[in-house]
Every structure is written in structure tokens, then in C-alpha cells.
Amino acid sequence: MTDVVVVGGGVTGTSIAYHLARDGASVVLVDKAGIAEAPAATWASAGGLRSQGRHAPDRPLTLEAAARWPTLPDELDADLEVRLGGHLHVAETDREIAALEERVAADRAGGIAIELVSGDALRQLAPGLTPRALAGAYTAGDGQAHPARTARAFARAARRLGATIRTGSAATPVVAADRVQGVEVDGTRLPAGTVVLATGAWSVGGLAALGLALPLRWRGLQMLLSEVAAPALAPTVTAVGRNLSLKQSPTGQYMIGGRWFGRPAGEGPAAVPIDAHVARQWSSAAAILPALAGLRLAQSWAGVEAQTPDAMPYLGPAGPSGLYLALGFSNHGFQISPAVGLHVARDILAGPDPLLAPFAPDRAAGADPAATRAFLDEGILL
Ligand SMILES: Cc1cc2nc3c(=O)[nH]c(=O)nc-3n(C[C@H](O)[C@H](O)[C@H](O)COP(=O)(O)OP(=O)(O)OC[C@H]3O[C@@H](n4cnc5c(N)ncnc54)[C@H](O)[C@@H]3O)c2cc1C
């Protein structure tokens, strides 16, 4: 019998499979499509490695991940396009500067190396920023990497360690006597001691089918890519007062994200960009980086992400014994993926890992029902 079946070949599932295999477990990873294929979140992701401004329970994971990203390409023997040009969260008003100061104080207390920059120091970090950018919270160790490459590299490394990677087949957990027996794939039973669901947006239907009533929704999130431009922006950028994530990728193209929803398309989780959002998303980015106004949009896309009411993932056992959830990463699961894989593997193989306690799925039972309903019903138009 296989020790662990991991369902889902995004960056979460592949990282978990790699770490389980590294710790000596027998592992099968199954994805209904390919590794990090459209419209999965890992395929669509902006690839920002941001350690600042996270929830307090995330900080140990984000710190551990930030320490690991510089050497992860060597560890996985792959080019992950890791670029550590720092991350800058900018303020355009005095009120927003107060928000920056709060972020810096909270992050510092949590062990994040962050500083407040303004004036010449800010211009040196990002010379092309609008003069309206008055100050920024800066984390020098942050940056970007390529999410799909990372997931594929985790999968290849897991395979080198003996894991089986099976793509093009959906897996359904098989439950009997309140215990997971394994999964069914292509009409065949695959027995396993533990089944990990790292099924991203598809978890919304998957959990319901298992009778698990955890609050979870999926949304399409859209990304824009500019034509190629000369290298000019080293840090990744977000802004206090805008839905914005902005970076210049290694190709020279600017990648623009933020919390811009796409429109659901088709039967299951899938989404397409909303034109009105594309225009506003682009102009919001150009307001921060004026050079964008002279560039053309080259591409837009939308991928699907599972979101929880408190924007923290569900990590841990839930429902029938032997079932383990690793889902609901709420738009920021890429940066922490190396640490999530490591700790989930430990949690499964060696017993409860205290770092994961705040992410236990049963925390949802204590949530305010009205707030949960409002979250589940929130529309997609901004
Ligand atoms: C547009 C966008 C931008 C983002 N930007 C950032 C960022 O800058 N920084 C950051 O840290 N995070 C970012 N994120 C979030 C991050 O990318 C995600 O949290 C992360 O990729 C989630 O990975 P996952 O493996 O959990 O899910 P996914 O990548 O969605 O993978 C789930 C997989 O499960 C498979 N699956 C589902 N059901 C089954 C089944 N029954 N059987 C077999 N396979 C199944 C699917 O085919 C899919 O491959 C962004 C997300 C989006 C959408």
C-alpha cells in the first residue's frame, strides 16, 4: 500500500510530494490535468515572493521559505527564475504612510527584516515610480520566481526520489467506515494510508462531495503582461491604496496583478479576464509606474484560486481519518510553498507540527456565520 497519495499537481501538491519522498515515504501524486496547467492557480500565478504584510501565523512559514528560495534552484536542480530584487509596498498619502508604519512595526516584531524608505532611498530602489509615491516598506530579501517551473521542478525532484507522478487522471478519495482507504483513479482503486487534497479551486466541489462543510470559495484572478521593455524595475511592487501587484519579469515584460477578479467561464473552476477590469488594472499600475502608459498590453489571462474567509489555508486532517487538507491558499500560496511542503510532510509522517496548528481546518467552526455568508456571496465586480 502507498503511504500517501497527493491529489493535485500545483505548487502545493508537488512540494508536499517532494518533501514526503525526501522523508522516505512512498508517494503517488495524481493530477487530472498536467503539472501547473491552465487554469490552475500555479499556472496563472504572478510568482511574487513577498514576506511582508502577511498574517501573523504565516510568518514562521514565510521566513523559512524566504531563507530557502535562494538555494531552492540548486536543491531541485532547476532554473526557477528566482530574482531577489526586494519587495516595495508604497504609500501615496500621509494616511497611507501611517499604514506602512504599522506594517513595518508588526512585521519587525515578527522577525521580518523590513525598513521604511522615502526620498532618495526610495528613488534609488525604483527610479521609475511616480513622484506621488511618498514612501515604501521594503523587504530586501523578497522577489519573484516562476511558479509553473517551480511546481514542475518539485515534481521531477519527487520522481527522482521514487515518487510516482500520474497526470491526466482525476482522483476521488474512497471512504469506508469513516476512514480514507485510498483513491479511485481511472476506475482503479489505489490504496493509501493518507490522502492529501491539494486540489486548489476544485476543492470547493470536492469537499462538498465528501460531506465536509468548510467555508471555501473559488474566484478567477486575472493577470496582465506588457510588451518587452528595457530592464528598469528591480523590486516587486504593491501599494497601500490600490489593488496592485507589479513586477518586471526576466523577459523585460511587466506583469500586473492584484486582487482583480476574472469572470467564471464554463462548468467547473475556470475564468476569463473582464475587459473593464483589464483597463482599470492597467491604469492603476500606470499610476504607480508611469512608463507603463507608453507600453502595450501583450497578454491577459485568469486562473482560479481557492479562498477561505480568513485568507489562511486549511492545513491538516479533516473529515474521515486519513484525509489531509492543503488548500485555500487565498492568493498567496506560492511564496510559502517550500515551507508548506516541508511542514505538511512532517505533520503527516511524524505527528502534529506546532507551526501548522493555526491552520487547522476545524478553526472554521468558530467563525461568525454572517461574515462567512458575506464572504461566500461576495461578487466579482470591483
Ligand atoms: C493570478 C494569481 C496570482 C497570484 N500571485 C501570487 C503571488 O504573486 N505570490 C504568491 O505567493 N501567490 C500568488 N498566488 C497564489 C498562488 O499562486 C497559489 O496559492 C498557489 O499556486 C496554489 O497552488 P495549489 O497547488 O494549491 O493549487 P493549484 O495550482 O490550483 O493546483 C491544484 C491542482 O489540483 C488539480 N486537481 C483538482 N482536483 C483534482 C482531482 N480530483 N484529481 C486530480 N487532480 C485534481 C488541478 O488540476 C490543479 O492542477 C496567485 C494566484 C493567482 C491565481
The ligand as a Gaussian input file, in Angstrom:
#p B3LYP/6-31G(d) Opt

LIG

0 1
 C       -3.486000      35.275000     -10.705000
 C       -2.796000      34.772000      -9.453000
 C       -1.683000      35.459000      -8.983000
 C       -1.025000      35.014000      -7.831000
 N        0.100000      35.660000      -7.413000
 C        0.775000      35.190000      -6.327000
 C        1.989000      35.795000      -5.918000
 O        2.440000      36.762000      -6.514000
 N        2.641000      35.279000      -4.829000
 C        2.136000      34.212000      -4.122000
 O        2.748000      33.803000      -3.129000
 N        0.989000      33.614000      -4.512000
 C        0.309000      34.067000      -5.594000
 N       -0.840000      33.463000      -5.991000
 C       -1.318000      32.324000      -5.227000
 C       -0.575000      31.050000      -5.564000
 O       -0.227000      31.022000      -6.933000
 C       -1.478000      29.885000      -5.200000
 O       -1.817000      29.995000      -3.836000
 C       -0.804000      28.546000      -5.431000
 O       -0.324000      28.459000      -6.755000
 C       -1.817000      27.455000      -5.160000
 O       -1.280000      26.247000      -5.618000
 P       -2.086000      24.886000      -5.387000
 O       -1.171000      23.807000      -5.781000
 O       -2.652000      24.887000      -4.017000
 O       -3.336000      24.989000      -6.382000
 P       -3.383000      24.848000      -7.968000
 O       -2.169000      25.396000      -8.590000
 O       -4.694000      25.419000      -8.403000
 O       -3.372000      23.293000      -8.216000
 C       -4.480000      22.470000      -7.928000
 C       -4.332000      21.239000      -8.819000
 O       -5.251000      20.234000      -8.395000
 C       -5.644000      19.508000      -9.547000
 N       -6.878000      18.769000      -9.201000
 C       -8.023000      19.301000      -8.724000
 N       -8.910000      18.330000      -8.481000
 C       -8.315000      17.162000      -8.809000
 C       -8.715000      15.787000      -8.774000
 N       -9.915000      15.399000      -8.312000
 N       -7.839000      14.849000      -9.182000
 C       -6.610000      15.197000      -9.632000
 N       -6.183000      16.485000      -9.690000
 C       -7.015000      17.442000      -9.268000
 C       -5.828000      20.580000     -10.600000
 O       -5.799000      20.038000     -11.910000
 C       -4.637000      21.506000     -10.291000
 O       -3.510000      21.181000     -11.071000
 C       -1.526000      33.876000      -7.127000
 C       -2.640000      33.197000      -7.606000
 C       -3.273000      33.637000      -8.767000
 C       -4.463000      32.874000      -9.280000

